[in-house]
Amino acid sequence: MIRPATPADVPVLHTLIRELAEYEKALDEVRATPEQLAEALFGERPAAFAHMAEDEDGEVVGFALWFLNFSTWRGVHGIYLEDLYVRPEARGGGHGRALLTELARLCVARGYERLEWSVLNWNEPAIGFYESLGARPQDEWTVYRLTDESLKALAAKA
């Protein structure tokens, strides 16, 4: 079952985010607190949205966390999938496919024309899964990012 996250999901969502970061060999980079997640998802002006995947017993086994982006070329919003994660013991049960299917449904229902995300180059199981759904890599683009000291240094020049 796929359902929108509720404030009661914040603790398990935070745990799942940490599990994802550990899988991606980046647990030390997680700084988000449950309080920050609650504000981002359920505050006065939500910045992100989440859907939860539950197994047949009602236990949360995965999530998709996303936000809206905008295409200047198409003139409409899209969904950027920040994180998709299903616990290892629940993989192969259709939860990841169901989460992506729900986001695709939201895109079509709301007139959004893109569903995009990034995947680590070494994550072959995820790449194979995404390609099995018809997703294609955007090889002509390279992601750039400013964080920490580089971000502060550039901001100081304003």
C-alpha positions, 0 to 999 in steps of 0.5 A: 500500500502506498499512502501520503506521509503523515506527521506520525511518520516522521520518526520512521521516515528519519530512520529510513533516511539514515538507512538509505544514507548508510546504504549509499556509504554517506551516513556521516553526511546526514544532518537532518533532524526529525524536527526539520523533516516535520517542518519541511513536510508539514509546516506552514509552507511545505518544501517537500512531500513524502509517500510511504510504502507499507507491507501487508501487515501495515509496517512501513518498508519504504518511502519516496520523498519529493518536491516540485521543480519547474521546466522553463522549456515546458512551462509546467511543474514536474516532480523531482524525486529526492529519495526512494528507498525500500528496506532490503528485506522488502525489496522485490515486493513491488514497493519501489515500483508502487511508489514510482507509479504513484508519483507518475500518477500524480504527475499525469493527474496534475499536468506535470510533464517530468518525473526526475531523479538522480542515481549513484553511478555504482548503484547497478541494481537501482539503475536496472530497476529504473530502466526496467520502468522505461526511465532513461539516463540523461547522460548529457547533464552533469550535476553540480553542487555548492555546499558548506564552505564553497557555498558560504564563500560564494554567498559572501561575495554578494 
